[in-house]
Amino acid sequence: MRKIQSFNVTAQLAIIQSKAQLSNSVSRQALTDAINTWSEHQAKYDYERNQTDLVAINRNISLIVTQVTNRICRINPLVWTELLKLNAALNVGIINNINFEPRPVPVVAANTDANHSEVA
């Protein structure tokens, strides 16, 4: 995990959601909540984002990790490493204030069709 800024949380969540086969309803709900929170976080522009969304996602992912570790929930063994990678990346991202998958505010050029009334 050398380039943490290029870590793709969306792809990791998609892999986990499609292949995890979680046996516990609490873990399934935690994964759903994490995905929904990430979708809301991703829809915001960079200046609107804060770490509380990442903390909430990490809390849900950590719940799943804890339940699997304590054998309360079963998971597809092939997805276990992906879940741990996501957990580790979120921990590093929260500690170092990393903005995963940035979404800067779009800049409108001065001479676009939308601005012709101002230019003329």
Secondary structure, DSSP 8 states (H G I E B T S, - for coil): ---GGG--HHHHHHHHHHH-----HHHHHHHHHHHHHHHHHHHS-GGG--HHHHHHHHHHHHHHHHHHHTTSS---HHHHHHHHHHHHHHHHHHHTT--SS--------TTSGGGHHHH-
